[in-house]
Amino acid sequence: MEDFIDQVVLVTGAGRGIGRAIAEAFATLGAIVAANDINPLNLDETVERITAAGARAKAYVFDIAKRMPIEAMVMQVVNDFGRIDILVNNATVEPEASILDMDEWEFHRTMDVNLGGPFFTMQQVGRMMRQQGSGEMVNIASISGRGYGLKGHAAYVASKTGLVGLTREAAHEFSPYNIRVNAVCPGTVGPKMINPQNWDEAELDKWLEGFPQLRLGAQAEAVGLVLFLCSKAAASLTGHAFDVKCGKVIG
């Protein structure tokens, strides 16, 4: 796939997990990766992995929970590379607390990172893309924001539900500027997503019965979908939210 050669791709939350996998995938296909995370150690490891493979990446340590750091980050990326062709909003926090137990700080932090972060990042990057006349955006949401629910994660579910709606509205607003916006909604993408304190082996086996393929959602599938949505092959797709749930059957 040659669509991404020399394209500048900004990935938030690229220090680990699916964010790192997305950053590495774009870099492998010839993109210049602007990798963001709040944790400099994790982020440095991501950049080192990419550059060791002969690809190009630079670290941008910013907390995307507030507008001012986002403005500074976007300005720095544009100063470094002259443009931003693709934005992937992946940075996420997921506190485990019920509505009755969650404190105010946890709630606002979840909303600031998971919903405010994508809003202001799309705002700042969208202004750059409007000047360029094109751009691609993908928001990493969750199937929990698509009606599947996630017990004990009310604030997270609310933020991801909002992100799906924000994706749809941004697609409408940005369409006249040739900017496409879509969302990828993964289910569980790996064992690390499961808190071992809340799952025993029998409970996990029972949960997996809902998956015809009897496995956790593959991270590679979510990454592959992000790449597709940012490619020329998906040029007619905008405003959609795509589930990656491994064929889970909902009764």
PyMOL commands that set and color helices and strands:
alter all, ss='L'
color gray80, all
select helices_A, chain A and resi 17-28+40-52+67-81+104-132+143-146+154-177+191-193+201-208+219-229+232-234
alter helices_A, ss='H'
color red, helices_A
select strands_A, chain A and resi 8-11+32-37+56-61+86-89+135-140+179-186+241-244
alter strands_A, ss='S'
color yellow, strands_A
deselect
rebuild
show_as cartoon
